[in-house]
Every structure is written in C-alpha cells, then in structure tokens.
Amino acid sequence: MSLLIIGGLSAFKSHSQDSGSQSMNGLNSPVHYKASDSIVADIPGQIVRLYGDAQVDYEDITLNAELIEIDMEKNEVVATYGLDSLGNPIGKPIFNAGGEASACEYIKYNFETKKV
C-alpha cells in the first residue's frame, strides 16, 4: 500500500484530469484542495483525506469543512465536522455553489453528476 502524508500545508494542491482523456474519472476541470493540518493520500486507492480547515474547489463549487475525503475514482467528495477537545463540533461543512451557501453536518457530492 502506497501512502503519502503531507503535513502543515496551506498552499493549494491539485489533481487534474485532461478534458480530452478517456480515463475512469473523466473530469473536465481540475479539483483543487488544501488543508491547514494535513493531507493524506492513498495513491492506489485514489483517496485523498484533508484534515483541519479543509477546502475543495471544483469549477463553481467550493466546499469547506474540518474533514474532507476525496474519492478520485468515484468522483465523490464527502465532508463532515470534527470535534474540539471538549467534544463540541467544529468546522461543519459549508457547500457553496452558484453563489448560494448551505451549511450542514455531513455532505456527499458527486463531481460528475453534480448531485449532492
């Protein structure tokens, strides 16, 4: 199992797919992501986990949350909140699309179908 752990990042990292490619994920635009704590990538599993004030940008969509998991193979992103030292929720997901923001405790979004 290959695992890449990157800690303390605030700069954008990106996974991009050529729009003319016939690969499994077939996305037309790059998926940009960042996290303040760490980014853990499971290369063979095509999963990227973002910890701490995480953000994912794709086309006109922005998702912010304490914990975000990107599944590059399924073209899905899942976001949820974390807990502080007292057990209180922090970093609840905020989903921004087309200028409208929605806050929730958990969200699953498919980049390809553009459905929540």
C-alpha positions as CSV (number, residue, x, y, z in Angstrom):
1,M,0.0,0.0,0.0
2,S,1.4,3.4,-1.0
3,L,0.5,6.3,1.3
4,L,1.6,9.9,1.0
5,I,1.3,12.1,4.1
6,I,1.8,15.8,3.8
7,G,1.6,17.9,7.0
8,G,1.1,21.6,7.6
9,L,0.0,22.7,4.2
10,S,-1.8,25.8,3.4
11,A,-1.0,26.1,-0.3
12,F,-3.3,24.6,-3.0
13,K,-2.5,21.1,-4.3
14,S,-4.4,19.9,-7.3
15,H,-5.4,16.7,-9.1
16,S,-6.2,17.5,-12.6
17,Q,-7.6,15.4,-15.5
18,D,-7.2,16.3,-19.2
19,S,-10.6,17.1,-20.6
20,G,-9.9,15.0,-23.7
21,S,-8.8,11.9,-21.7
22,Q,-10.9,8.7,-21.6
23,S,-9.8,7.8,-18.1
24,M,-12.2,6.4,-15.4
25,N,-12.8,9.7,-13.7
26,G,-13.2,11.8,-16.8
27,L,-13.5,15.2,-15.1
28,N,-13.3,18.2,-17.3
29,S,-11.7,20.5,-14.8
30,P,-9.0,20.2,-12.1
31,V,-10.0,19.5,-8.5
32,H,-8.1,21.9,-6.2
33,Y,-7.8,21.2,-2.5
34,K,-6.0,22.4,0.7
35,A,-5.9,21.8,4.4
36,S,-4.3,23.5,7.4
37,D,-3.4,20.3,9.3
38,S,-2.6,17.5,6.9
39,I,-3.3,15.9,3.6
40,V,-3.1,12.1,3.4
41,A,-3.2,10.4,0.0
42,D,-3.8,6.7,-0.6
43,I,-2.3,6.6,-4.1
44,P,-3.5,3.0,-5.1
45,G,-7.0,3.6,-3.6
46,Q,-7.2,7.1,-5.2
47,I,-8.4,8.6,-2.0
48,V,-7.2,11.9,-0.6
49,R,-8.1,12.9,3.0
50,L,-7.9,16.5,4.2
51,Y,-7.7,17.4,7.9
52,G,-8.1,20.8,9.5
53,D,-9.9,23.7,7.9
54,A,-10.0,21.8,4.6
55,Q,-11.2,23.3,1.3
56,V,-12.1,21.7,-2.1
57,D,-12.7,23.8,-5.2
58,Y,-14.1,22.4,-8.5
59,E,-15.5,24.6,-11.2
60,D,-18.0,26.9,-9.4
61,I,-18.2,24.7,-6.3
62,T,-16.4,25.3,-3.0
63,L,-16.6,23.0,-0.1
64,N,-15.2,23.9,3.4
65,A,-15.1,21.5,6.4
66,E,-12.9,20.2,9.2
67,L,-12.6,16.8,7.5
68,I,-13.0,16.1,3.7
69,E,-12.4,12.9,1.8
70,I,-12.0,12.9,-2.0
71,D,-12.5,9.7,-3.9
72,M,-10.9,10.3,-7.3
73,E,-12.1,7.0,-8.8
74,K,-15.8,7.6,-7.8
75,N,-15.6,11.4,-8.5
76,E,-17.0,12.0,-5.0
77,V,-16.2,14.2,-2.1
78,V,-17.5,13.6,1.5
79,A,-17.3,16.3,4.2
80,T,-18.1,16.4,7.9
81,Y,-17.2,18.2,11.0
82,G,-14.6,17.4,13.7
83,L,-14.7,17.7,17.5
84,D,-12.7,20.0,19.7
85,S,-11.1,19.0,23.0
86,L,-14.4,19.5,24.8
87,G,-16.4,17.4,22.3
88,N,-18.0,20.4,20.6
89,P,-18.4,20.3,16.8
90,I,-16.0,22.4,14.7
91,G,-15.7,23.0,11.0
92,K,-19.2,21.9,9.9
93,P,-19.4,21.6,6.1
94,I,-20.3,24.7,4.1
95,F,-21.2,24.0,0.4
96,N,-21.1,26.9,-2.0
97,A,-22.5,26.5,-5.5
98,G,-23.6,29.2,-7.9
99,G,-23.4,31.9,-5.2
100,E,-25.6,30.1,-2.7
101,A,-24.1,28.6,0.5
102,S,-25.6,25.7,2.5
103,A,-24.3,24.6,6.0
104,C,-24.8,21.0,7.2
105,E,-23.3,18.3,9.4
106,Y,-22.4,15.9,6.5
107,I,-22.4,16.2,2.8
108,K,-21.6,13.9,-0.1
109,Y,-21.2,15.4,-3.6
110,N,-20.5,13.8,-7.0
111,F,-18.4,15.9,-9.3
112,E,-19.5,14.1,-12.4
113,T,-23.3,14.1,-11.8
114,K,-23.1,17.4,-9.9
115,K,-25.6,16.0,-7.3
116,V,-25.5,16.2,-3.6
